[in-house]
Structure formats: structure tokens, C-alpha cells
């Protein structure tokens, strides 16, 4: 129970990596506040944590909306009195299209959710983390960091690169408060996010590359699991990573080394 007595906030906790992280932190004894725009999804996550013997609170909110996120933080402090771990996971793939086809509104939507949402989460959470220190984990991606072959993913890749820059900048800014800030950069993970990716004319932006057979070496080409990322998040949230900050950790089975 490495998180006993601690409170963790996880955004985008209705499915995929966010849900897996919330379940893992709850299993470790944390009070977990799970956030999503879809209340039914995070209520399911909350119920699973409670059924397993943990404590959890579900709140629906748009992470890019200041007023809604203020209510999330207020609910967290009202329920548990403190905040120790923040997992900034909420994000979208958005629209993938050639840059001259991608519309300003489509660009803004991806930036709003992925980047403004990360900013808003930390902007409002950090004052409470300062009370006793803590850990921030930002869920980025190998896209925009190590790989640039996802056709049309300019907006998405830009946000993922910016998230790593945020983690490194803030690791120095917040170090004096004993707050650690790290990023996890997953590769192909078996989640539903690809089902929600809107691709348009991506063949015009494709890069003519061929990958070796089984382009995720450690799994023979199969995607990783959300739990693989959740375990790394748990490490970064725990005291076992007490001297680790400002680091992007690639959770991709070696995938990005081939690209």
C-alpha cells in the first residue's frame, strides 16, 4: 500500500491509460479522484476502485475549462484535504490531416484539450502540491519526441513535444517545493484512442518508410497494455522515484528506436 494516506488526481480516467493508472493507484491505497468529460465512464472507474477496497471520487469536467477544473480541485480538497499526485493524462488524437488541409478550428481543438488541459490541471493543482511536495506525471507520447512518421499528426505531435518541455521546465521550477515532474511517453498501446482519431487525406502526408518485421521488439509487434504504462506511472508517483524528476520515460517496448 505504497500510496496509503495520499490523494491522487487522474484526468482522462474513464478508459485506457488513465483508467489503468487510477486503478493501480487505488490498489496501492491512494484516495483517487477520477476525471473525464463523460461522467458514466469515470463512475465505472470509481466503482471498480471501491469494489476492490479503495477510495475514489468521480467528477466530470472539461480539463481545458478553468471553472470546471476549479470545481474539481475544490471537490478533491473538500473530500480528502490534500493532493499528492497528479496524473495529467486527458488528451485526444484529434484530426490528422496535411497541414494545408488541417483547419484552424481542428488545430485549436487538439491544442486546447492536450496542451491547455495539461496547463489548466497543473495551474490549479500545484498550489496544493506545494503544501507537502508530491509528484506530477504528464502522459505524453513517442510521437513528436522520438517519432515523426504519423502522417498528418502535426497538431498532436506538437502538443506531445510541448508536454515533455513542460515537464522538464517545471521540474526545475517546482523542485524547491519537493514536487517532482516527469513524463511518460507511450508507444502503441492497446486502447480505444485510435478509434476516435479523425484521419483525412493522410496519404498525402505519408512518409515512405518500411519498418522491420515486428516493429515493437519486446512483444513481436504487438501493442503494449494500458497496465504497462500504469505501472510506470505508479513508480513515478511513489517514493521509489524520489530522486527522479524532469525525465521522459518511453514505454514502447523499443518501438521508437526503430523509427
URLINVEN-V931846 format. One record per helix or strand of 2 or more residues. SS is the DSSP state (H for helix, E for strand). FROM is the first residue (numbers start at 1). LEN is the number of residues. If there is no record, write none. Layout:
BEGIN
ss:SS from:FROM len:LEN
ss:SS from:FROM len:LEN
END
This chain:
BEGIN
ss:E from:7 len:5
ss:H from:16 len:12
ss:E from:31 len:6
ss:H from:39 len:13
ss:E from:55 len:6
ss:H from:66 len:15
ss:E from:85 len:4
ss:E from:95 len:3
ss:H from:104 len:26
ss:E from:134 len:6
ss:H from:154 len:20
ss:H from:175 len:3
ss:E from:179 len:8
ss:H from:193 len:4
ss:E from:198 len:3
ss:H from:202 len:4
ss:H from:217 len:3
ss:H from:226 len:12
ss:H from:239 len:3
ss:E from:248 len:4
ss:H from:255 len:4
END
